[in-house]
Amino acid sequence: MEIKEMPILKCGCRANSMGSTPDNRTTRPACVIHSCFEVAEVQPDMTGRMARCHYYGRPVRNSECNYKGDVKEEGVWTCRCEQPSGQLPFFVYQPDKEFDEFYCGCHSWN
């Protein structure tokens, strides 16, 4: 199965991995955080939506943001990362909130 864009799953996350089917014959989009394998019936329109890093407004270790969204405020690196919603790491669609959520890497990838 070739997937050009990872779909939004029923848990609200964009698929962040590929998981095996129970018979181990094929793979399918999966969320490793919620052990979810079910693709949402309707894929949301992300036009005009913005996502903020999960750590938005909080101190970070260094300026490690993959999107250059960390700023130094009063001598402390703070995450201020916002990106257009879509194909972002650990993306979570939050239709009832002003912003969706993702992870920009501001706390490292280790």
LOMAR-158407 format. One record per atom (N, C-alpha, C): x, y, z; residue in one letter. Coordinates in steps of 0.05 Angstrom, whole numbers. Each point is the difference from the previous one (the first is absolute). Last residue first. Example, Ala and Ser with C-alpha at 12.3 -4.5 7.8 and 13.67 -1.06 7.14 Angstrom:
BEGIN
c1->257 | c2->-45 | c3->142 | tortor->S
c1->16 | c2->24 | c3->1 | tortor->S
c1->-15 | c2->22 | c3->14 | tortor->S
c1->6 | c2->-115 | c3->-1 | tortor->A
c1->-18 | c2->24 | c3->0 | tortor->A
c1->18 | c2->24 | c3->0 | tortor->A
end
This chain:
BEGIN
c1->309 | c2->256 | c3->424 | tortor->N
c1->11 | c2->-23 | c3->15 | tortor->N
c1->-19 | c2->-10 | c3->21 | tortor->N
c1->-7 | c2->78 | c3->-59 | tortor->W
c1->-12 | c2->-24 | c3->-10 | tortor->W
c1->10 | c2->-25 | c3->13 | tortor->W
c1->-12 | c2->110 | c3->35 | tortor->S
c1->18 | c2->-20 | c3->-13 | tortor->S
c1->-16 | c2->-24 | c3->-9 | tortor->S
c1->-40 | c2->79 | c3->33 | tortor->H
c1->12 | c2->-14 | c3->23 | tortor->H
c1->17 | c2->-23 | c3->-10 | tortor->H
c1->-45 | c2->56 | c3->-63 | tortor->C
c1->12 | c2->19 | c3->19 | tortor->C
c1->12 | c2->-13 | c3->25 | tortor->C
c1->-52 | c2->-32 | c3->-83 | tortor->G
c1->27 | c2->-10 | c3->6 | tortor->G
c1->15 | c2->17 | c3->21 | tortor->G
c1->-95 | c2->5 | c3->-35 | tortor->C
c1->20 | c2->13 | c3->-17 | tortor->C
c1->29 | c2->-9 | c3->5 | tortor->C
c1->-108 | c2->-39 | c3->9 | tortor->Y
c1->25 | c2->2 | c3->15 | tortor->Y
c1->22 | c2->11 | c3->-19 | tortor->Y
c1->-114 | c2->14 | c3->5 | tortor->F
c1->21 | c2->-17 | c3->-11 | tortor->F
c1->24 | c2->3 | c3->18 | tortor->F
c1->-115 | c2->30 | c3->-12 | tortor->E
c1->24 | c2->-3 | c3->16 | tortor->E
c1->20 | c2->-18 | c3->-15 | tortor->E
c1->-88 | c2->75 | c3->-19 | tortor->D
c1->7 | c2->-28 | c3->1 | tortor->D
c1->26 | c2->-2 | c3->15 | tortor->D
c1->-69 | c2->83 | c3->17 | tortor->F
c1->24 | c2->-10 | c3->-13 | tortor->F
c1->1 | c2->-30 | c3->1 | tortor->F
c1->-76 | c2->47 | c3->33 | tortor->E
c1->10 | c2->20 | c3->-19 | tortor->E
c1->24 | c2->-11 | c3->-16 | tortor->E
c1->-73 | c2->-70 | c3->38 | tortor->K
c1->19 | c2->19 | c3->11 | tortor->K
c1->9 | c2->19 | c3->-22 | tortor->K
c1->-56 | c2->-78 | c3->-13 | tortor->D
c1->-15 | c2->17 | c3->19 | tortor->D
c1->18 | c2->21 | c3->14 | tortor->D
c1->33 | c2->-67 | c3->-65 | tortor->P
c1->-21 | c2->17 | c3->-13 | tortor->P
c1->-14 | c2->19 | c3->19 | tortor->P
c1->94 | c2->-52 | c3->-7 | tortor->Q
c1->-17 | c2->8 | c3->23 | tortor->Q
c1->-21 | c2->19 | c3->-10 | tortor->Q
c1->84 | c2->-75 | c3->-34 | tortor->Y
c1->-22 | c2->18 | c3->-9 | tortor->Y
c1->-18 | c2->5 | c3->24 | tortor->Y
c1->106 | c2->-27 | c3->-2 | tortor->V
c1->-26 | c2->-7 | c3->10 | tortor->V
c1->-20 | c2->21 | c3->-9 | tortor->V
c1->110 | c2->-38 | c3->-23 | tortor->F
c1->-23 | c2->18 | c3->-4 | tortor->F
c1->-26 | c2->-11 | c3->12 | tortor->F
c1->101 | c2->-26 | c3->-7 | tortor->F
c1->-18 | c2->-5 | c3->23 | tortor->F
c1->-24 | c2->20 | c3->0 | tortor->F
c1->65 | c2->31 | c3->-71 | tortor->P
c1->6 | c2->-22 | c3->19 | tortor->P
c1->-19 | c2->-1 | c3->23 | tortor->P
c1->-34 | c2->39 | c3->-94 | tortor->L
c1->19 | c2->8 | c3->20 | tortor->L
c1->5 | c2->-23 | c3->19 | tortor->L
c1->-60 | c2->29 | c3->-88 | tortor->Q
c1->20 | c2->-22 | c3->4 | tortor->Q
c1->22 | c2->9 | c3->19 | tortor->Q
c1->-84 | c2->57 | c3->11 | tortor->G
c1->3 | c2->-18 | c3->-23 | tortor->G
c1->20 | c2->-22 | c3->7 | tortor->G
c1->-28 | c2->110 | c3->29 | tortor->S
c1->-7 | c2->-28 | c3->6 | tortor->S
c1->4 | c2->-17 | c3->-25 | tortor->S
c1->59 | c2->89 | c3->18 | tortor->P
c1->-26 | c2->-8 | c3->-12 | tortor->P
c1->-6 | c2->-30 | c3->6 | tortor->P
c1->59 | c2->48 | c3->72 | tortor->Q
c1->3 | c2->-8 | c3->-28 | tortor->Q
c1->-28 | c2->-5 | c3->-12 | tortor->Q
c1->61 | c2->42 | c3->93 | tortor->E
c1->-26 | c2->-3 | c3->-13 | tortor->E
c1->6 | c2->-7 | c3->-30 | tortor->E
c1->59 | c2->14 | c3->100 | tortor->C
c1->-2 | c2->-12 | c3->-27 | tortor->C
c1->-30 | c2->-4 | c3->-8 | tortor->C
c1->57 | c2->36 | c3->78 | tortor->R
c1->-21 | c2->16 | c3->-11 | tortor->R
c1->-7 | c2->-10 | c3->-29 | tortor->R
c1->62 | c2->-26 | c3->97 | tortor->C
c1->-12 | c2->-9 | c3->-25 | tortor->C
c1->-23 | c2->18 | c3->-8 | tortor->C
c1->91 | c2->27 | c3->56 | tortor->T
c1->-28 | c2->-7 | c3->3 | tortor->T
c1->-11 | c2->-8 | c3->-27 | tortor->T
c1->98 | c2->23 | c3->59 | tortor->W
c1->-11 | c2->-9 | c3->-25 | tortor->W
c1->-28 | c2->-10 | c3->5 | tortor->W
c1->50 | c2->76 | c3->60 | tortor->V
c1->-9 | c2->-28 | c3->0 | tortor->V
c1->-11 | c2->-6 | c3->-28 | tortor->V
c1->29 | c2->89 | c3->31 | tortor->G
c1->23 | c2->-18 | c3->3 | tortor->G
c1->-7 | c2->-30 | c3->0 | tortor->G
c1->-66 | c2->70 | c3->-16 | tortor->E
c1->12 | c2->4 | c3->27 | tortor->E
c1->22 | c2->-20 | c3->6 | tortor->E
c1->-39 | c2->-29 | c3->-83 | tortor->E
c1->-15 | c2->19 | c3->15 | tortor->E
c1->11 | c2->2 | c3->28 | tortor->E
c1->21 | c2->-43 | c3->-105 | tortor->K
c1->12 | c2->5 | c3->27 | tortor->K
c1->-16 | c2->23 | c3->13 | tortor->K
c1->-37 | c2->-76 | c3->-73 | tortor->V
c1->10 | c2->27 | c3->3 | tortor->V
c1->12 | c2->3 | c3->28 | tortor->V
c1->-34 | c2->-79 | c3->-81 | tortor->D
c1->8 | c2->6 | c3->27 | tortor->D
c1->11 | c2->29 | c3->1 | tortor->D
c1->-30 | c2->-48 | c3->-80 | tortor->G
c1->-21 | c2->13 | c3->15 | tortor->G
c1->7 | c2->6 | c3->29 | tortor->G
c1->40 | c2->-48 | c3->-85 | tortor->K
c1->10 | c2->27 | c3->8 | tortor->K
c1->-21 | c2->16 | c3->16 | tortor->K
c1->-4 | c2->-94 | c3->-30 | tortor->Y
c1->-14 | c2->20 | c3->-16 | tortor->Y
c1->8 | c2->28 | c3->7 | tortor->Y
c1->30 | c2->-81 | c3->46 | tortor->N
c1->5 | c2->-6 | c3->-29 | tortor->N
c1->-12 | c2->21 | c3->-18 | tortor->N
c1->37 | c2->12 | c3->104 | tortor->C
c1->-24 | c2->-2 | c3->-16 | tortor->C
c1->7 | c2->-5 | c3->-29 | tortor->C
c1->57 | c2->16 | c3->81 | tortor->E
c1->1 | c2->-25 | c3->-15 | tortor->E
c1->-24 | c2->-3 | c3->-19 | tortor->E
c1->53 | c2->66 | c3->72 | tortor->S
c1->-15 | c2->6 | c3->-24 | tortor->S
c1->1 | c2->-24 | c3->-18 | tortor->S
c1->4 | c2->-22 | c3->101 | tortor->N
c1->17 | c2->17 | c3->-17 | tortor->N
c1->-18 | c2->8 | c3->-23 | tortor->N
c1->-44 | c2->-42 | c3->72 | tortor->R
c1->28 | c2->-3 | c3->8 | tortor->R
c1->19 | c2->19 | c3->-15 | tortor->R
c1->-101 | c2->32 | c3->18 | tortor->V
c1->12 | c2->-23 | c3->-13 | tortor->V
c1->29 | c2->-2 | c3->7 | tortor->V
c1->-100 | c2->48 | c3->41 | tortor->P
c1->29 | c2->0 | c3->-5 | tortor->P
c1->9 | c2->-26 | c3->-13 | tortor->P
c1->-100 | c2->37 | c3->-18 | tortor->R
c1->15 | c2->-12 | c3->22 | tortor->R
c1->30 | c2->0 | c3->-6 | tortor->R
c1->-73 | c2->28 | c3->-60 | tortor->G
c1->0 | c2->17 | c3->23 | tortor->G
c1->16 | c2->-10 | c3->24 | tortor->G
c1->-28 | c2->-73 | c3->-69 | tortor->Y
c1->-2 | c2->29 | c3->-6 | tortor->Y
c1->-2 | c2->16 | c3->26 | tortor->Y
c1->10 | c2->-100 | c3->-20 | tortor->Y
c1->14 | c2->16 | c3->20 | tortor->Y
c1->-2 | c2->30 | c3->-4 | tortor->Y
c1->-40 | c2->-63 | c3->-61 | tortor->H
c1->-10 | c2->-8 | c3->26 | tortor->H
c1->13 | c2->17 | c3->23 | tortor->H
c1->-6 | c2->43 | c3->-98 | tortor->C
c1->15 | c2->-21 | c3->14 | tortor->C
c1->-13 | c2->-6 | c3->27 | tortor->C
c1->-63 | c2->39 | c3->-76 | tortor->R
c1->21 | c2->9 | c3->18 | tortor->R
c1->14 | c2->-25 | c3->12 | tortor->R
c1->-62 | c2->26 | c3->-94 | tortor->A
c1->6 | c2->-18 | c3->21 | tortor->A
c1->23 | c2->12 | c3->17 | tortor->A
c1->-85 | c2->33 | c3->-74 | tortor->M
c1->28 | c2->2 | c3->9 | tortor->M
c1->3 | c2->-20 | c3->23 | tortor->M
c1->-70 | c2->19 | c3->-92 | tortor->R
c1->4 | c2->-8 | c3->28 | tortor->R
c1->30 | c2->1 | c3->7 | tortor->R
c1->-40 | c2->17 | c3->-90 | tortor->G
c1->-2 | c2->22 | c3->19 | tortor->G
c1->5 | c2->-7 | c3->29 | tortor->G
c1->-23 | c2->-80 | c3->-61 | tortor->T
c1->4 | c2->27 | c3->-11 | tortor->T
c1->-4 | c2->22 | c3->21 | tortor->T
c1->-9 | c2->-100 | c3->4 | tortor->M
c1->19 | c2->15 | c3->17 | tortor->M
c1->4 | c2->29 | c3->-10 | tortor->M
c1->-78 | c2->-83 | c3->-3 | tortor->D
c1->12 | c2->21 | c3->-17 | tortor->D
c1->18 | c2->17 | c3->18 | tortor->D
c1->-25 | c2->-106 | c3->22 | tortor->P
c1->-6 | c2->28 | c3->4 | tortor->P
c1->14 | c2->18 | c3->-21 | tortor->P
c1->-36 | c2->-104 | c3->-11 | tortor->Q
c1->25 | c2->14 | c3->5 | tortor->Q
c1->-5 | c2->30 | c3->2 | tortor->Q
c1->-64 | c2->-89 | c3->19 | tortor->V
c1->2 | c2->25 | c3->-14 | tortor->V
c1->26 | c2->14 | c3->8 | tortor->V
c1->-15 | c2->-85 | c3->35 | tortor->E
c1->-16 | c2->-2 | c3->-25 | tortor->E
c1->2 | c2->25 | c3->-17 | tortor->E
c1->81 | c2->-34 | c3->65 | tortor->A
c1->-25 | c2->15 | c3->2 | tortor->A
c1->-15 | c2->-1 | c3->-26 | tortor->A
c1->67 | c2->-78 | c3->29 | tortor->V
c1->0 | c2->25 | c3->-14 | tortor->V
c1->-27 | c2->13 | c3->3 | tortor->V
c1->51 | c2->-75 | c3->64 | tortor->E
c1->-25 | c2->7 | c3->-15 | tortor->E
c1->2 | c2->28 | c3->-12 | tortor->E
c1->62 | c2->-48 | c3->62 | tortor->F
c1->4 | c2->-8 | c3->-28 | tortor->F
c1->-23 | c2->8 | c3->-18 | tortor->F
c1->51 | c2->19 | c3->105 | tortor->C
c1->-23 | c2->3 | c3->-17 | tortor->C
c1->8 | c2->-7 | c3->-29 | tortor->C
c1->47 | c2->10 | c3->91 | tortor->S
c1->-4 | c2->-27 | c3->-11 | tortor->S
c1->-25 | c2->0 | c3->-18 | tortor->S
c1->43 | c2->79 | c3->43 | tortor->H
c1->-26 | c2->-10 | c3->9 | tortor->H
c1->-7 | c2->-28 | c3->-10 | tortor->H
c1->85 | c2->42 | c3->-19 | tortor->I
c1->-6 | c2->11 | c3->26 | tortor->I
c1->-26 | c2->-12 | c3->11 | tortor->I
c1->35 | c2->-18 | c3->-88 | tortor->V
c1->14 | c2->-16 | c3->21 | tortor->V
c1->-7 | c2->11 | c3->28 | tortor->V
c1->-55 | c2->-1 | c3->-95 | tortor->C
c1->9 | c2->19 | c3->20 | tortor->C
c1->13 | c2->-17 | c3->23 | tortor->C
c1->-16 | c2->-23 | c3->-113 | tortor->A
c1->-4 | c2->-5 | c3->29 | tortor->A
c1->9 | c2->24 | c3->17 | tortor->A
c1->-21 | c2->-46 | c3->-109 | tortor->P
c1->6 | c2->23 | c3->16 | tortor->P
c1->-7 | c2->-6 | c3->29 | tortor->P
c1->25 | c2->-85 | c3->-57 | tortor->R
c1->-21 | c2->20 | c3->-1 | tortor->R
c1->8 | c2->24 | c3->17 | tortor->R
c1->38 | c2->-101 | c3->-52 | tortor->T
c1->2 | c2->21 | c3->20 | tortor->T
c1->-22 | c2->20 | c3->-4 | tortor->T
c1->9 | c2->-112 | c3->-22 | tortor->T
c1->1 | c2->27 | c3->-10 | tortor->T
c1->4 | c2->20 | c3->23 | tortor->T
c1->0 | c2->-94 | c3->15 | tortor->R
c1->4 | c2->0 | c3->-29 | tortor->R
c1->2 | c2->27 | c3->-12 | tortor->R
c1->-17 | c2->-36 | c3->95 | tortor->N
c1->28 | c2->8 | c3->-8 | tortor->N
c1->4 | c2->0 | c3->-30 | tortor->N
c1->-82 | c2->-15 | c3->56 | tortor->D
c1->11 | c2->-23 | c3->-14 | tortor->D
c1->29 | c2->6 | c3->-10 | tortor->D
c1->-52 | c2->68 | c3->47 | tortor->P
c1->3 | c2->-24 | c3->17 | tortor->P
c1->12 | c2->-24 | c3->-14 | tortor->P
c1->30 | c2->94 | c3->-37 | tortor->T
c1->-26 | c2->-11 | c3->4 | tortor->T
c1->3 | c2->-26 | c3->17 | tortor->T
c1->73 | c2->81 | c3->6 | tortor->S
c1->-8 | c2->-25 | c3->-14 | tortor->S
c1->-29 | c2->-7 | c3->6 | tortor->S
c1->40 | c2->103 | c3->-1 | tortor->G
c1->-2 | c2->-24 | c3->17 | tortor->G
c1->-9 | c2->-24 | c3->-16 | tortor->G
c1->48 | c2->105 | c3->-8 | tortor->M
c1->-14 | c2->-20 | c3->-15 | tortor->M
c1->0 | c2->-25 | c3->18 | tortor->M
c1->5 | c2->109 | c3->29 | tortor->S
c1->15 | c2->-24 | c3->-6 | tortor->S
c1->-17 | c2->-18 | c3->-18 | tortor->S
c1->-32 | c2->82 | c3->34 | tortor->N
c1->28 | c2->6 | c3->4 | tortor->N
c1->18 | c2->-24 | c3->-4 | tortor->N
c1->-105 | c2->48 | c3->-24 | tortor->A
c1->15 | c2->-25 | c3->3 | tortor->A
c1->30 | c2->7 | c3->2 | tortor->A
c1->-65 | c2->71 | c3->35 | tortor->R
c1->8 | c2->-8 | c3->-26 | tortor->R
c1->16 | c2->-25 | c3->3 | tortor->R
c1->-75 | c2->21 | c3->73 | tortor->C
c1->28 | c2->4 | c3->-8 | tortor->C
c1->3 | c2->-5 | c3->-30 | tortor->C
c1->-82 | c2->-14 | c3->49 | tortor->G
c1->5 | c2->29 | c3->-5 | tortor->G
c1->28 | c2->6 | c3->-8 | tortor->G
c1->-48 | c2->-87 | c3->14 | tortor->C
c1->10 | c2->11 | c3->25 | tortor->C
c1->5 | c2->30 | c3->-2 | tortor->C
c1->-25 | c2->-52 | c3->-77 | tortor->K
c1->-23 | c2->4 | c3->18 | tortor->K
c1->9 | c2->12 | c3->27 | tortor->K
c1->65 | c2->21 | c3->-82 | tortor->L
c1->-13 | c2->-25 | c3->10 | tortor->L
c1->-22 | c2->7 | c3->19 | tortor->L
c1->52 | c2->48 | c3->-89 | tortor->I
c1->-9 | c2->5 | c3->28 | tortor->I
c1->-14 | c2->-26 | c3->8 | tortor->I
c1->75 | c2->-9 | c3->-77 | tortor->P
c1->-27 | c2->10 | c3->6 | tortor->P
c1->-4 | c2->6 | c3->30 | tortor->P
c1->90 | c2->6 | c3->-69 | tortor->M
c1->-11 | c2->-16 | c3->22 | tortor->M
c1->-27 | c2->11 | c3->8 | tortor->M
c1->44 | c2->3 | c3->-99 | tortor->E
c1->-5 | c2->17 | c3->23 | tortor->E
c1->-13 | c2->-17 | c3->22 | tortor->E
c1->30 | c2->-43 | c3->-77 | tortor->K
c1->14 | c2->25 | c3->-4 | tortor->K
c1->-3 | c2->19 | c3->23 | tortor->K
c1->-2 | c2->-110 | c3->-13 | tortor->I
c1->-15 | c2->22 | c3->12 | tortor->I
c1->17 | c2->25 | c3->-4 | tortor->I
c1->-11 | c2->-109 | c3->-38 | tortor->E
c1->15 | c2->25 | c3->-1 | tortor->E
c1->-17 | c2->22 | c3->11 | tortor->E
c1->4 | c2->-112 | c3->10 | tortor->M
c1->-17 | c2->24 | c3->0 | tortor->M
c1->18 | c2->25 | c3->0 | tortor->M
end
